[in-house]
Structures are given as C-alpha cells and as structure tokens.
Amino acid sequence: VKEGGDAERVIRQLAASGHNMIFTTSFGYMNPTLKVAKQFPNVKFEHATGYKRSANVSTYSGRFYEGRTVAGIIAGRMTKSNVIGYIGSFPIPEVVRGINAFTIALRRVNPKASVKVVWVSTWYDPGKEAEAANVLMDQGADVIMQHTDSTAPIQAAQDAGKWAVGQASDMTRFAPKSHLTAIVDNWDKYYIDRVKAAMDGSWKSQDTWAGLKEGMVEMSAFNEAIPDAVKTEAKAAHDAIVAGTLHPFQGPFNKQDGTPGAKEGETLDDGTLLGMNWYVEGVEGQLPK
C-alpha cells in the first residue's frame, strides 16, 4: 500500500472490520495511523519508524545505523576506487543517520574514501533504484549501499562486477557474487511480544528502539570473498556495539562543514540522532531539505 491517502483508507478498513491490533510498517503511515487511531480508541496500533504516539498508538524501530557501521568497515576495506555509492529513499533522520554512521566507520578504516548519495524519493521502485546504482557506478563507485528495499541495486552491482550491501533482508541469492552482507530487520520477537501483551492485557503505548544487542537488527552472513582479517574486524565492531563498548556516533568526527560532530570522548545522544539533519565529513553533495 502506497503512503498517503490510500494508506489511510486501508488502515481504516482494517480497524472497521474487527481487527483489534494493527501494525503499520512504513514511516509515511504515521499520520494516517494517528488519524484512524482517534476514530478507533479500542484498537491498538503499532507504527514502525515513526515518532508520534497516542494512548492506543505505539512506535517501534531498529537501530539500523548500528549495522551500517559494520557495513562501513567492510566497504572501507573492499573498495578499490575509494568511492562508495549510496541510494537513499527519503532524507529523513533514519536514513541520514545510516549514511552518517556508515561514512564514519568507512573513513576510520579508509580516510581516502568518500560517499556519493542519490536520492530516489521512494522506498521501493526497482527501476529507479537500478538507475541510481548505475549512475553511482558511472561516477566511480565500486561498492553500492542502499536504504531502499528492492534487490535491483545489488543486481545492478553484480552485472557491473561491483560490490553491494543488502537492505532489510538477506539478499544473497539475488546477487551471490556481489552481496557483501546485509543489514537485516528482524521484527519477529517484537511482534510476538506485543501481540502477547495485547492478549494478556499488559499492552501500553510505548516507544521501542532496539538494535544489534536485542536482535532487532542483524547482519547476514559475510561474503566468502571478504578476507578473513576484514571479517574479523567487522565482527569485532559488531560485538563491541552489542557489548556497549562501541557507539557508532562516538567522537571524534566532523560534520560535512568541518565543524565538530562530536569531540574526543563525546557520544551523540538519542535526541540528536532522532533529529539528525546534517551530513558528516566524507559525504559529498548537499542534503535535500
């Protein structure tokens, strides 16, 4: 269901037809969910990646940026051109955080590397995503990242003999030679826990933001072509994030304009991450407003 008016119609239809709990699973469903929730106060709603809640609307999201830190290390070690292509959906904080976390990790292992971003204004459009991947590879990118949901970018990368990182699920089977790893969204446990809470009467409106530690974000298997030393380095970062000894946004690093994003010994708090509307150093181009 596309975001917008049609989403509101479908959500209302679900609520009116006897469903007691409804999961709305895209950022753009936020306002339609809230609107319908007001009309159906006895129905429980769970909205993914949003930030607005009410008595019968909870929000949940994954700390996807943690996985992008791991991917950044791998990309920094695997690139030969030192140009990474990044396909963005919409310039919302969730996506900007991912670009920045990836770039920070990338440049800590490879300071010569930079990131080019193409915005496609969609979560899923194979044609647009493939076109963006090809544009980025024409500009020298030999690793393709994506925050869109089709397999078109990794398939385009494989056709061109380049590397790619999958999004939301393990996409290995669609481009086994090029697929380095993927940031996997694992909602299973959350959905089960929230349905159980609704059934036993303990459900309350809340916000959940979980990551690698909780298993809501996972990394798919690493491509066998990745050198063992790089796998070890990436796994160490993964484990450190889980242990709480590494934060993707711990300083020092600079914003794109050269001012400090975080100084030595500083770590950005969740409030700053949730409102992130600037690029870090190493990302090329301007962030759309």
Long-range contacts (C-beta under 8 A, 24 or more apart in sequence): 3-27, 3-28, 3-29, 4-28, 4-32, 5-32, 7-32, 8-32, 8-35, 8-36, 11-36, 12-36, 12-39, 15-39, 15-40, 15-43, 16-40, 19-43, 20-44, 20-198, 21-45, 21-46, 21-194, 21-195, 21-198, 22-46, 23-47, 23-48, 23-191, 24-48, 26-123, 27-90, 27-92, 27-94, 33-57, 44-198, 44-203, 46-194, 48-187, 49-94, 51-207, 51-274, 53-205, 53-206, 53-207, 54-205, 55-205, 56-205, 57-205, 58-194, 58-204, 58-205, 58-206, 58-207, 58-208, 59-206, 59-207, 59-208, 60-190, 60-194, 60-207, 60-208, 60-209, 60-210, 61-94, 61-208, 61-209, 62-185, 62-186, 62-209, 62-210, 62-211, 62-216, 62-217, 63-209, 63-210, 63-211, 63-212, 63-216, 63-217, 64-94, 64-97, 64-98, 64-183, 64-185, 64-211, 64-217, 65-97, 65-98, 65-100, 65-101, 65-102, 65-248, 65-249, 65-273, 66-101, 66-211, 66-212, 66-217, 66-241, 66-248, 67-183, 67-184, 67-211, 67-212, 67-217, 67-218, 67-219, 68-98, 68-99, 68-101, 68-102, 68-105, 68-145, 68-183, 68-248, 69-101, 69-102, 69-104, 69-105, 69-237, 69-241, 69-246, 69-248, 70-105, 70-181, 70-219, 70-234, 70-237, 70-238, 70-241, 71-102, 71-105, 71-145, 71-165, 71-180, 71-181, 71-183, 71-219, 72-101, 72-102, 72-103, 72-104, 72-105, 72-106, 72-108, 72-109, 73-105, 73-106, 73-108, 73-109, 73-230, 73-233, 73-234, 73-237, 74-165, 74-180, 74-181, 74-222, 74-226, 74-230, 74-234, 75-102, 75-106, 75-113, 75-143, 75-145, 75-163, 75-165, 75-180, 76-105, 76-106, 76-107, 76-108, 76-109, 76-110, 76-113, 77-109, 77-110, 77-226, 77-227, 77-230, 77-233, 78-143, 78-163, 78-180, 78-226, 78-230, 79-110, 79-113, 79-142, 79-143, 79-163, 80-142, 81-140, 81-141, 81-142, 82-110, 82-112, 82-113, 82-114, 83-113, 83-114, 83-116, 83-139, 83-140, 83-141, 83-142, 84-113, 84-114, 84-115, 84-116, 84-141, 84-143, 84-144, 84-145, 85-115, 85-116, 85-118, 85-132, 85-133, 85-136, 85-137, 85-139, 85-141, 85-143, 85-144, 85-145, 86-115, 86-116, 86-117, 86-118, 86-136, 86-144, 86-145, 86-146, 86-147, 87-117, 87-118, 87-120, 87-129, 87-132, 87-133, 87-136, 87-144, 87-145, 87-146, 87-147, 87-148, 87-153, 88-117, 88-118, 88-119, 88-120, 88-147, 88-148, 89-119, 89-120, 89-121, 89-122, 89-123, 89-147, 89-148, 90-119, 90-121, 90-123, 91-119, 91-287, 91-288, 91-289, 93-273, 93-274, 93-275, 93-276, 93-277, 95-147, 96-276, 96-277, 96-278, 96-279, 96-287, 97-273, 97-276, 98-147, 99-147, 99-279, 99-283, 100-249, 100-261, 100-276, 100-279, 100-280, 100-283, 101-248, 101-249, 102-145, 103-279, 103-280, 103-281, 103-282, 103-283, 104-248, 104-249, 104-253, 104-280, 104-282, 105-237, 105-248, 106-282, 107-281, 107-282, 109-233, 113-282, 114-282, 114-283, 114-284, 115-145, 115-282, 115-283, 115-284, 116-141, 116-284, 116-285, 117-283, 117-284, 117-285, 119-288, 120-148, 122-148, 123-148, 123-149, 124-148, 124-149, 124-150, 125-150, 126-150, 126-151, 126-152, 127-152, 129-153, 129-156, 130-155, 130-156, 133-157, 133-164, 134-160, 137-162, 143-180, 151-175, 154-178, 154-179, 166-220, 169-220, 170-220, 170-221, 171-220, 172-220, 172-221, 172-223, 177-225, 179-220, 179-223, 180-222, 180-223, 180-226, 181-219, 181-220, 181-221, 181-222, 181-223, 181-234, 182-219, 182-220, 183-217, 183-218, 183-219, 184-217, 184-218, 184-219, 184-220, 185-216, 185-217, 186-215, 186-216, 186-217, 186-218, 187-216, 189-214, 189-215, 189-216, 190-216, 209-270, 211-241, 212-238, 212-241, 212-242, 213-241, 213-242, 213-244, 249-273, 253-280, 253-281, 254-280, 254-281, 255-279, 255-280, 255-281, 256-280, 256-281, 256-282, 256-283
